[in-house]
Amino acid sequence: MKKKYVFPCKKPLLSLFIISLLISCVQREEWNSSTLLYFDTLCEIKLRCRQEKFNSILEEINTLFFRIEELFSPDSSISETRELIELYEIAKKVYYDSDGAFDISIAPLSLLWGFHNPPCRVPKHDEIMRILKSVGLDKVKIKGSELSISPGMSFDWGGIAKGFGVDLASKLCREKQILHGFINAGGDLFCWGNNPQGQLWRIGIKHPREEGFLGVLSLTETGAATTGDYQRYFIKDDIRYHHVLDPKTGYPAKGKQSVTVIGPETVFCDALSTAIFVSETPEKIMQKYSEYSAVIVDSDGQLSFFGKKINF
């Protein structure tokens, strides 16, 4: 009679090893954060991932933000690139959708008022009228992959470039399988997944005249941006002159203290918040952007809401 040997089953041990390894990997994921200085503002990065992965991605975001800042700075000498043409096309779309309320060709006006080259001042009316002749994206032509602008024209990308950079950075993170994160460049932000408490991200809307917040938004998989008359301004003869200039009049836009726009892409939130701040008919703009919402604080401090319903 042949002797039978019973070999011990190794599958349970192998399974336990795999489970242990998986648990170990999950445990190594934690919240990491860092602050970068780009676009003349502090950029906050919060990502849930392994420390080594965070360090690697942070280096890529640094490179990305540096390129965007360099490409869209007022004194940039870089010729047309894919990113520049892409962002110009977005700017042009919002320009026409807002009947010219958002206009990146407003740069000469900003310079005239001193918002990009302090000290600020109130220009003479005839100076403003002269500069207005060089303002308007309808004057810009695209020849192949090059932009053709008239003499005296220049672009101010300040109302759109930050949102563009935030979108690119958040896309980079999600492509690398980071499931929870938050990127905020001076109020232009994108958040996805859950916050460190395992809940929706809570984003405060700053009160334009007092300390604290007007309210708090509960968001995820969403971008947001705010334009306010408190961000850059000066007061002369008891009048507040702010940096959000109306491309039609050449003077600071009237009727609002702040506008916050929430939606799928931060770049559009960025541009739309400026467009709505300037426009006298924000409802017409929002009708063209059904996936976006706007929270408006008028000059009397009253709140109004347009677009898609939000948790506020």
C-alpha positions in Angstrom: 0.0 0.0 0.0 1.5 3.3 -1.1 1.9 5.9 1.6 0.0 9.1 0.9 1.5 12.5 1.6 -0.6 15.5 2.4 1.0 18.8 1.3 0.0 21.9 3.2 -2.1 24.4 1.1 -0.2 27.6 0.5 -3.1 29.5 -1.0 -4.4 30.9 2.3 -0.9 32.1 3.2 -0.5 33.7 -0.3 -3.9 35.4 0.1 -3.1 36.7 3.5 0.2 38.1 2.1 -1.6 39.9 -0.8 -4.2 41.3 1.6 -1.5 42.5 3.9 0.4 44.1 1.1 -2.8 45.9 -0.2 -3.6 47.1 3.3 0.0 48.4 3.7 -0.3 50.3 0.4 -3.6 51.9 1.4 -2.2 52.8 4.8 0.7 54.6 3.1 -1.8 57.0 1.3 -2.2 60.1 3.3 -3.1 63.8 2.9 -0.1 65.9 1.7 -0.1 69.6 1.2 2.1 72.3 -0.1 2.0 76.0 -1.0 3.5 77.4 -4.2 3.9 81.0 -5.3 2.7 81.6 -8.8 0.5 84.1 -10.7 1.3 86.7 -8.0 -0.6 84.6 -5.4 -0.3 81.6 -3.1 -1.3 78.3 -4.7 -2.5 75.6 -2.3 -2.1 72.0 -3.2 -3.8 69.2 -1.2 -3.6 65.6 -2.5 -4.3 62.2 -0.9 -1.6 59.9 -2.1 1.8 58.4 -1.1 4.4 60.8 0.0 6.8 59.8 -2.9 4.0 60.3 -5.4 3.1 63.7 -4.0 6.7 64.8 -4.2 6.9 63.7 -7.9 3.6 65.4 -8.8 4.4 68.6 -7.0 7.5 68.9 -9.1 5.4 68.5 -12.2 2.9 71.1 -11.1 5.8 73.5 -10.3 7.0 73.0 -13.9 3.5 73.4 -15.3 2.7 76.6 -13.3 6.1 78.1 -14.2 5.4 77.6 -17.9 1.8 79.0 -17.7 3.1 82.0 -15.7 5.9 82.6 -18.2 3.7 82.1 -21.2 0.9 84.4 -20.1 2.8 87.1 -18.3 2.3 90.7 -19.6 5.9 91.0 -20.8 6.1 87.5 -22.3 8.2 87.3 -25.5 7.1 83.7 -26.2 5.6 83.3 -29.6 2.3 81.4 -30.2 2.1 77.9 -28.8 -0.6 75.3 -28.6 -1.6 76.5 -25.1 -1.7 80.1 -26.0 -4.0 79.5 -29.0 -6.2 77.2 -27.0 -6.6 79.8 -24.2 -7.2 82.5 -26.7 -10.0 80.5 -28.3 -11.6 80.1 -24.9 -11.2 83.8 -24.2 -12.8 84.7 -27.6 -15.8 82.4 -26.9 -16.5 84.1 -23.6 -16.0 87.5 -25.3 -18.7 86.8 -27.9 -21.0 85.0 -25.4 -20.8 88.0 -23.1 -21.2 90.6 -25.7 -17.7 91.8 -25.1 -18.0 92.0 -21.3 -14.9 89.7 -21.0 -12.1 91.0 -23.1 -8.4 90.1 -22.7 -7.4 93.0 -25.0 -8.1 95.3 -22.1 -4.4 95.4 -21.1 -3.7 99.0 -22.3 -6.5 100.2 -20.1 -5.2 98.4 -17.0 -1.8 99.9 -17.6 -3.4 103.4 -18.0 -5.1 103.1 -14.6 -1.9 101.8 -13.1 -3.3 98.4 -11.9 -0.3 96.6 -13.5 2.2 99.4 -12.9 1.5 101.3 -9.7 0.9 103.9 -8.6 -2.7 103.8 -9.6 -4.5 106.9 -10.8 -7.7 108.1 -12.4 -6.9 108.9 -16.0 -8.3 111.8 -17.9 -11.4 111.0 -20.0 -9.7 111.7 -23.3 -6.9 109.3 -22.4 -9.4 106.6 -21.8 -11.2 107.3 -25.1 -7.9 107.1 -27.0 -7.0 103.8 -25.5 -10.4 102.3 -26.1 -9.7 102.5 -29.9 -7.2 99.7 -29.3 -9.5 97.4 -27.3 -11.7 94.7 -28.7 -11.1 91.0 -29.5 -13.0 91.5 -32.8 -9.9 93.4 -34.0 -7.7 90.3 -33.6 -7.1 87.9 -36.5 -5.7 84.4 -36.5 -3.5 83.5 -39.4 -2.7 79.8 -39.3 -1.4 79.3 -35.7 -0.4 83.0 -35.2 -2.4 85.9 -33.7 -2.4 89.1 -35.6 -3.1 92.2 -33.5 -3.3 95.9 -34.3 -0.6 98.4 -33.2 -1.2 99.4 -29.6 -3.0 96.2 -28.7 -1.9 93.8 -25.9 -3.4 91.1 -23.8 -4.2 90.9 -20.1 -4.5 87.1 -19.3 -5.1 87.8 -15.6 -8.8 86.9 -15.8 -8.3 83.5 -17.3 -4.7 82.1 -17.1 -5.0 81.0 -13.4 -8.1 79.0 -14.1 -6.4 77.4 -17.1 -3.4 76.4 -15.0 -5.6 75.0 -12.2 -7.4 72.8 -14.8 -4.2 71.5 -16.3 -2.8 70.7 -12.8 -6.0 68.9 -11.6 -6.1 66.9 -14.9 -2.5 65.9 -14.4 -3.3 64.6 -10.9 -6.4 62.7 -11.9 -4.6 61.1 -14.8 -2.1 59.8 -12.2 -5.0 58.1 -10.3 -5.1 60.6 -7.4 -8.8 60.2 -6.4 -9.0 63.1 -3.8 -7.5 66.5 -4.2 -7.8 70.3 -4.0 -5.9 72.9 -6.0 -6.4 76.6 -5.2 -4.6 79.4 -7.0 -5.7 82.6 -5.1 -9.4 81.8 -5.3 -9.4 79.9 -8.6 -9.8 76.3 -7.6 -10.7 72.8 -8.5 -11.6 70.0 -6.1 -12.4 66.4 -6.6 -13.2 63.3 -4.5 -13.7 63.9 -0.8 -12.0 66.2 1.7 -9.8 64.9 4.6 -13.0 64.4 6.7 -14.4 62.2 3.9 -17.0 64.7 3.0 -17.7 67.2 0.1 -15.2 70.0 0.0 -16.5 73.2 1.7 -15.5 76.4 0.0 -16.2 79.7 1.6 -17.3 82.8 -0.4 -15.5 85.8 1.0 -17.6 88.7 2.2 -16.6 91.6 0.0 -16.8 94.2 2.7 -16.4 92.4 6.0 -14.3 89.7 7.6 -15.5 86.1 7.2 -17.7 84.5 4.6 -21.1 85.2 3.0 -21.7 81.5 2.8 -20.1 78.1 2.2 -20.4 75.9 -0.9 -20.3 72.1 -0.7 -18.5 70.9 -3.9 -16.7 68.1 -5.6 -15.6 67.4 -9.2 -16.0 71.1 -9.7 -14.2 74.4 -10.3 -14.9 77.8 -8.9 -13.5 81.3 -9.2 -14.4 84.7 -7.8 -14.0 88.3 -9.2 -14.4 91.1 -6.6 -13.9 94.8 -6.4 -11.9 94.3 -3.2 -9.1 92.4 -4.8 -7.2 95.4 -6.3 -8.5 98.9 -5.8 -7.8 102.4 -4.6 -9.9 105.1 -3.2 -9.8 108.7 -4.3 -12.3 111.4 -3.2 -14.3 108.7 -1.4 -14.8 106.7 -4.6 -13.6 103.1 -4.9 -11.8 102.5 -8.2 -11.2 98.8 -8.8 -9.3 96.7 -11.4 -12.4 95.1 -13.1 -12.7 97.5 -16.0 -15.6 97.7 -18.4 -14.2 97.3 -22.0 -17.0 99.5 -23.4 -16.6 102.5 -21.1 -12.9 102.2 -20.0 -14.0 102.7 -16.3 -14.4 100.3 -13.5 -17.6 98.2 -13.9 -20.5 99.2 -11.7 -23.3 97.5 -9.8 -21.5 94.6 -8.2 -19.1 93.8 -5.3 -18.3 90.2 -6.2 -19.2 87.4 -8.5 -18.4 83.7 -7.9 -18.9 81.2 -10.7 -19.0 77.4 -10.1 -18.8 74.8 -12.8 -17.0 71.9 -14.6 -13.9 73.9 -15.7 -12.1 76.5 -13.7 -10.9 78.3 -16.8 -14.5 79.1 -17.7 -15.4 79.9 -14.0 -12.5 82.4 -14.1 -13.5 84.2 -17.3 -17.3 84.1 -16.6 -16.9 85.6 -13.1 -15.3 88.7 -14.8 -17.8 88.7 -17.7 -20.8 88.6 -15.2 -19.2 91.2 -13.0 -19.0 93.6 -16.0 -22.3 92.7 -17.7 -25.6 94.4 -17.0 -27.4 91.2 -18.1 -25.8 88.2 -16.4 -28.8 86.0 -16.9 -28.2 86.1 -20.7 -24.7 84.9 -20.2 -25.7 82.1 -17.8 -28.3 80.8 -20.3 -25.4 79.9 -22.6 -23.6 77.9 -19.8 -26.2 75.6 -18.3 -23.6 73.6 -16.3 -22.4 76.6 -14.4 -23.8 78.6 -11.5 -23.2 82.2 -10.4 -23.4 83.8 -6.9 -23.6 87.6 -7.3 -23.3 90.3 -4.6 -24.6 93.6 -5.9 -23.4 97.1 -4.9 -25.9 97.1 -2.0 -24.7 93.8 -0.7 -27.7 91.8 -1.9 -27.3 88.2 -3.1 -28.7 86.7 -6.2 -28.2 83.3 -7.9 -28.2 82.3 -11.6 -27.8 79.0 -13.4 -27.5 75.5 -12.0 -28.7 75.0 -8.5 -25.9 74.8 -5.9 -25.6 73.8 -2.2 -25.1 77.2 -0.4 
